Amino acid sequence: MPSFMNVAEVARYLRVSEKTVYRLLEHGVLPAVKVDEQWRFDKNSIDRWLRSSSSLPSKVLIIDDEEAVRDVLKEIMQEIGYSAVCSASAKEALEMLHNERFDLIFLDLKMPLMDGAELFREIRAVSPDMSVVVTTGYPDSDLMVKALSYGPLGVLNKPFNKLDVVKVVHGYLD
């Protein structure tokens, strides 16, 4: 099901000014349709346009309640040329997903309040085609079975090293 945005929403999503959005529309660069004199943008079309545009690095969302894990993953992402944003909670991560574009998500399976499996279900509702890699020390747990029931995902077992992370990222983003 398409998710449509208006000019203000797409500007926020792309992290540019509304003036820049109108400039891109004038040049016929940005995929959009006009409905009743208002521009509308399909989120999936915008995401495809962004992926095909070489000017923006891929953006990764890291969701983990452990600060050390978030820091390590973010550092690795930046070292290999990707933009990374971190979230310590499911609630914060869902807000980010509604307002920003991501190409890949690293998702901790065991978290307080809302576990990674439930958050994965919510992610699928917001962005059905999003690439998600579950990071877990419990690959054979009931929680993993629950997560898998919501759709395909990658798995990165904890503890992991830099090479493990690089292989996973290149498998999804290259």
C-alpha positions as CSV (number, residue, x, y, z in Angstrom):
1,M,0.0,0.0,0.0
2,P,1.6,3.3,-1.0
3,S,2.4,5.9,1.6
4,F,2.0,9.4,0.3
5,M,3.7,12.5,1.6
6,N,3.2,16.2,1.0
7,V,6.0,18.8,0.2
8,A,6.7,19.5,3.9
9,E,6.8,15.8,4.8
10,V,9.1,14.9,1.9
11,A,11.4,17.9,2.8
12,R,11.7,16.6,6.3
13,Y,12.2,13.0,5.1
14,L,15.0,14.1,2.8
15,R,16.3,16.6,5.3
16,V,16.2,19.5,2.8
17,S,14.2,22.7,2.6
18,E,10.9,22.9,0.9
19,K,12.5,25.3,-1.6
20,T,14.9,22.5,-2.5
21,V,12.0,20.1,-3.0
22,Y,10.3,22.6,-5.4
23,R,13.6,23.1,-7.2
24,L,13.9,19.3,-7.7
25,L,10.4,19.2,-9.0
26,E,11.1,22.0,-11.5
27,H,13.9,20.0,-12.9
28,G,11.8,16.9,-13.1
29,V,14.2,15.0,-10.9
30,L,12.0,14.1,-8.0
31,P,9.2,11.5,-8.6
32,A,5.9,13.0,-7.7
33,V,2.3,13.4,-8.9
34,K,0.0,16.5,-8.7
35,V,-3.4,15.9,-7.1
36,D,-5.7,18.9,-6.9
37,E,-2.8,21.4,-7.4
38,Q,-0.9,19.7,-4.6
39,W,2.3,17.7,-5.0
40,R,2.2,14.2,-3.6
41,F,5.1,11.9,-3.2
42,D,5.0,8.1,-2.9
43,K,7.5,7.1,-0.1
44,N,8.6,3.9,-2.0
45,S,9.3,5.9,-5.2
46,I,11.3,8.5,-3.2
47,D,13.3,5.6,-1.6
48,R,14.0,4.1,-5.0
49,W,15.1,7.5,-6.3
50,L,17.4,8.0,-3.3
51,R,19.0,4.6,-3.9
52,S,19.6,5.4,-7.5
53,S,21.1,8.7,-6.6
54,S,24.8,8.4,-5.9
55,S,25.0,11.6,-4.0
56,L,23.6,10.4,-0.8
57,P,25.3,7.6,1.3
58,S,23.1,4.7,2.5
59,K,21.6,5.4,5.9
60,V,21.5,2.7,8.6
61,L,19.3,2.7,11.7
62,I,20.8,0.9,14.7
63,I,18.3,-0.1,17.4
64,D,19.8,-1.6,20.6
65,D,19.3,-0.9,24.3
66,E,23.1,-1.4,24.9
67,E,25.0,1.8,24.3
68,A,28.3,-0.1,23.6
69,V,26.7,-2.1,20.8
70,R,25.2,1.0,19.3
71,D,28.5,2.8,19.4
72,V,30.5,0.0,17.9
73,L,28.0,-0.5,15.0
74,K,27.8,3.2,14.3
75,E,31.6,3.5,14.3
76,I,31.8,0.6,11.8
77,M,29.1,2.1,9.6
78,Q,30.9,5.4,9.4
79,E,34.3,3.7,8.8
80,I,32.9,2.0,5.7
81,G,31.2,5.1,4.4
82,Y,27.6,4.8,5.6
83,S,25.5,7.3,7.6
84,A,24.2,5.8,10.9
85,V,21.7,6.9,13.4
86,C,21.1,5.1,16.7
87,S,18.1,4.5,18.9
88,A,18.0,3.0,22.4
89,S,14.2,2.3,22.4
90,A,11.5,0.9,20.2
91,K,9.3,4.1,20.6
92,E,12.1,6.4,19.5
93,A,13.0,4.0,16.6
94,L,9.3,4.0,15.3
95,E,9.3,7.8,15.4
96,M,12.5,7.9,13.3
97,L,11.0,5.4,10.8
98,H,8.0,7.6,10.3
99,N,10.1,10.7,9.7
100,E,13.3,9.6,8.0
101,R,14.6,7.3,5.2
102,F,16.7,4.3,6.0
103,D,18.3,1.7,3.8
104,L,19.0,-0.9,6.5
105,I,18.1,-1.5,10.1
106,F,20.1,-3.4,12.8
107,L,17.6,-4.5,15.4
108,D,18.4,-6.0,18.8
109,L,16.1,-8.9,19.6
110,K,16.1,-8.6,23.4
111,M,15.0,-5.1,24.6
112,P,12.9,-3.8,27.4
113,L,9.3,-2.6,27.0
114,M,9.0,-3.8,23.4
115,D,11.1,-6.7,22.3
116,G,12.8,-6.8,18.9
117,A,10.3,-9.3,17.4
118,E,7.3,-6.9,18.2
119,L,9.3,-4.0,16.9
120,F,10.1,-5.9,13.7
121,R,6.3,-6.4,13.2
122,E,5.8,-2.7,13.6
123,I,8.7,-2.0,11.2
124,R,7.0,-4.3,8.6
125,A,3.8,-2.3,9.0
126,V,5.5,1.0,8.4
127,S,8.0,-0.2,5.7
128,P,7.2,-3.7,4.3
129,D,10.3,-3.8,2.1
130,M,12.8,-2.6,4.7
131,S,16.0,-4.7,5.1
132,V,16.3,-5.7,8.7
133,V,19.2,-7.5,10.4
134,V,18.5,-8.9,13.9
135,T,21.4,-8.7,16.3
136,T,21.1,-11.4,18.9
137,G,22.9,-13.6,21.4
138,Y,19.9,-15.9,21.3
139,P,19.5,-17.2,17.7
140,D,17.6,-20.3,18.7
141,S,15.2,-18.6,21.1
142,D,11.4,-18.4,20.9
143,L,11.8,-14.6,20.3
144,M,13.7,-15.4,17.1
145,V,11.0,-17.7,15.9
146,K,8.4,-15.0,16.7
147,A,10.5,-12.5,14.7
148,L,10.8,-14.8,11.7
149,S,7.0,-15.2,11.7
150,Y,6.8,-11.5,10.6
151,G,8.9,-11.9,7.5
152,P,12.4,-12.4,6.2
153,L,15.3,-10.9,8.0
154,G,19.1,-11.2,8.4
155,V,20.8,-12.4,11.5
156,L,24.0,-11.2,13.1
157,N,25.0,-13.2,16.1
158,K,26.4,-11.5,19.1
159,P,29.3,-11.3,19.9
160,F,30.3,-10.1,16.4
161,N,33.4,-8.6,14.9
162,K,33.9,-5.8,12.3
163,L,34.3,-8.3,9.5
164,D,31.0,-9.9,10.4
165,V,29.3,-6.6,10.2
166,V,31.0,-5.5,7.0
167,K,29.9,-8.7,5.3
168,V,26.3,-8.3,6.4
169,V,26.1,-4.6,5.3
170,H,27.7,-5.2,1.9
171,G,25.2,-8.1,1.4
172,Y,22.3,-5.7,1.8
173,L,23.6,-2.4,0.5
174,D,26.0,-3.2,-2.4
